[in-house]
Amino acid sequence: GALARGDHIRVAVRVRPLPESQDGIIEVAGTGAIAIRKDAATGGNEFLKSQQGRIEERTFDRVFGPDSTQKEVFAWTCKPLVKAAITQNRSATIFVYGATGAGKTFTMFGGAEASQRGLIVRSIEEVFAELKLRAVADVGSGGQAASMSGSDMDFESEGRFEVKVSFLEIYNENVRDLLQQDGGGGACKVLEDERKGLVKVANLTEAVVRNRDEALSCLRAGMHARTIEATAANAQSSRAHAVFSLTIEQVKEQITGSGPFSRRPTEVRQLLSKISLIDLAGSERASLTQNSGTALRDGARINQSLLALANCIDALCVKTNIATPRKKPPYRDSKLTLMLKSSLTGEGLVAMIANVHPGRMHFEDSNNTLEYARRASTVRNPAQRRLSRTTPNGGVGGCGGGGGGVG
């Protein structure tokens, strides 16, 4: 099944449709293989073996061709993770990677039509659907009594489920809350408690949502505040990493004492799951984007954080040469990698969708993305404890060792 190899980052590759005016260099072979063609070099270097034309084939957990639908991508990359996160009290992280113009943001946020709904919208719908199923199952087994009106979640007796959403972006190594009342702009800090193994984002808004529509409203509000800029490679280029998270808690009232000595009920919260969906900013080459000045420096910062993520993945890869010592992953090289630390090292479920452009002029970017994805597929997650923190009086325990979500 889709989760059969749950000890590693599950990697899928998605090939965007080829524009009519361009020649293609990528072929999809079945559901798990992809071939990319490199043209022979010109200008006198043809005799070098490295410069000769060749076709390279790579295999991944799943490959989606240009005709794949949003529904198909979600069904394999997100739906099993969301279901497992809700039913097994685990965390899940799904992120999309690729060069500018490869289709990352479309995959994550979708288009205008209902059939083009992105992974985030479909994940929101799946979360509330799974919580309803869990409530019905609990009632059937004689557990907590649940009452629902419309699409709202309201649980009584043994407790209730509460869903919170947060939406942030990392731009130029600054973390910005996209759900602040002023339409974004709230500065946040990424804090780490190495002793407890926790990474948290201070000053981040976590909005309580009762149903799908309220969660989608928060998503739309955050989208309006995102940093987007036009480049020669993409008219709507995401210039920042975006992280949308859903946190699911179980809230119970605990009464201490009895009779005249009983105290007022104390609210106890248990963190059940955290699901994070991440749209990474596009890796880019200055020659292709034709950026200059501030935009060029921004692009360098984007590539720097993506390089830090690549270095972390490389350090976590399973090495065939056991004589080579395993270097420590440089999580602190960027805010992005620090926030992803618990995802890459904990017991949380992780999936990556690598987006590639099949056009000839995008060979370098697509080839680099496929190599990035290949290395990510070899990362193994060491087994650590799952989410089980219980915090009274409204506090929420951190992600802990098993927190696959982003702080």
C-alpha positions, -999 to +999 in steps of 0.1 A: +000+000+000+009+037-001+022+036+035+040+003+032+074+020+034+066+044+062+101+046+075+113+070+049+103+101+030+078+089+003+087+107-029+065+113-059+074+132-091+049+152-110+055+163-146+037+195-156+021+197-192+045+207-219+038+241-235+030+238-273+059+258-284+086+237-266+103+204-272+100+177-245+129+158-229+110+139-202+091+106-206+070+089-179+075+051-179+046+035-160+037+047-125+072+046-109+098+055-135+108+086-154+134+092-182+151+124-189+171+131-221+202+152-222+213+166-255+249+163-267+271+194-261+283+216-289+313+238-294+341+213-295+334+193-263+315+165-280+343+141-275+340+142-237+320+113-223+303+136-199+291+159-227+276+132-249+239+129-253+222+103-231+190+092-215+188+087-178+161+067-160+152+071-124+127+053-102+105+068-074+077+057-052+052+073-077+054+093-109+026+114-122+026+123-159+013+155-175-022+142-177-025+134-140-053+151-121-052+169-087-075+141-074-050+114-084-020+132-068-039+138-036-051+102-034-016+089-033+005+117-017-018+132+009-050+111+017-032+081+032-011+104+054-040+125+066-060+093+074-031+078+093-024+110+112-060+112+124-066+075+132-031+068+147-025+101+164+006+108+143+019+139+125+023+143+088+043+167+066+038+171+028+059+195+008+063+203-028+097+211-044+108+222-078+121+251-099+102+282-107+074+275-132+074+237-125+038+237-111+044+235-073+019+262-063-007+248-086-002+213-070-005+227-035-031+255-038-049+245-071-067+265-097-101+282-101-122+251-110-135+227-084-117+198-101-084+217-097-086+220-059-051+217-045-036+195-019-043+219+010-080+223+002-085+186-002-065+179+030-088+203+049-118+184+036-103+150+045-094+161+080-130+170+089-143+139+071-120+117+091-128+134+124-165+127+117-158+090+111-137+088+143-166+104+162-191+079+148-167+050+156-163+063+192-201+065+197-205+030+182-180+016+207-197+032+236-171+059+240-176+096+238-210+110+228-208+132+197-233+156+183-229+174+150-248+202+134-241+207+098-204+204+092-194+217+127-176+194+152-190+194+187-180+166+211-193+162+247-188+139+276-154+124+272-142+155+253-142+172+220-119+176+190-106+210+183-089+220+150-066+249+147-050+263+116-019+285+111-004+300+080+031+314+077+058+322+052+095+324+053+108+353+032+145+364+032+149+342+064+122+362+082+091+343+094+059+361+088+024+352+101-001+354+073-032+353+096-025+384+116-055+408+118-038+434+096-036+409+067-002+396+074+030+411+085+033+397+120+069+388+127+076+355+143+106+338+158+116+301+155+126+288+189+142+255+197+145+236+229+172+211+222+168+193+255+131+185+249+135+182+211+109+209+204+108+235+177+082+262+181+072+294+163+065+323+187+038+349+180+021+326+155-017+329+152-035+296+156-071+301+146-097+277+159-120+265+130-152+245+135-156+233+099-142+232+064-155+266+054-139+284+083-106+267+075-108+277+038-116+313+049-083+314+068-065+299+038-079+325+015-069+353+039-034+341+041-031+337+003-039+374-002-009+382+021+017+360+004+048+374-012+045+369-050+065+385-077+068+383-115+100+369-130+109+360-166+104+324-157+070+328-140+045+356-139+033+345-105+065+333-088+062+324-051+091+343-035+087+327-001+082+293+015+046+289+027+036+266+056-001+258+062-007+236+093-037+219+109-034+210+145-059+185+160-064+184+198-087+165+221-101+188+248-115+173+280-127+187+313-111+172+344-128+176+378-106+172+408-119+165+443-155+155+453-185+169+470-180+203+486-143+201+480-145+197+443-128+224+422-139+240+390-132+218+360-098+221+345-094+220+307-069+194+296-057+193+260-040+164+243-023+170+210-034+143+186-019+153+153-003+180+133-006+181+095+017+205+077+016+213+040+046+233+026+049+251-007+086+257-011+097+288-030+110+279-065+147+272-069+159+294-098+188+303-120+194+340-124+200+336-162+165+322-166+145+345-143+165+376-155+163+391-120+184+420-109+189+441-078+167+431-048+149+403-067+183+388-075+194+389-039+160+374-029+166+345-053+200+339-038+184+337-003+158+312-016+185+290-032+205+293+001+177+279+022+169+252-004+207+243-004+205+240+034+176+216+031+196+196+005+225+194+028+203+181+056+188+155+033+222+145+021+234+141+057+204+119+065+208+097+035+217+061+040+253+057+030+265+026+012+300+032+024+299+025+061+335+036+065+324+072+058+313+089+091+278+104+089+280+142+093+255+161+115+227+177+095+230+215+095+195+223+106+204+257+119+217+269+085+182+282+077+148+289+094+132+264+069+154+235+079+151+243+116+113+241+113+115+209+094+139+192+119+112+173+137+097+161+104+130+147+091+141+131+123+109+121+141+083+093+136+060+116+116+049+107+081+066+127+054+058+129+017+075+150-010+062+159-044+090+170-068+076+190-097+095+191-130+091+210-163+095+187-194+108+214-217+143+212-232+153+246-219+145+234-184+168+204-184+192+217-158+164+225-133+145+193-139+176+172-137+186+189-104+151+184-090+151+147-099+185+143-082+172+162-051+142+138-050+163+107-054+184+117-024+153+125-003+139+090-011+169+074+008+163+093+041+153+070+069+134+082+100+147+068+133+118+055+154+109+079+182+079+084+204+046+095+190+026+125+200+012+120+235+018+152+253-010+163+276-011+199+288-037+213+313-051+248+313-052+253+275-015+248+268-004+226+239+025+203+242+051+207+214+056+182+186+081+162+206+102+136+191+074+122+170+062+156+157+062+153+120+046+188+118+063+221+115+064+240+148 
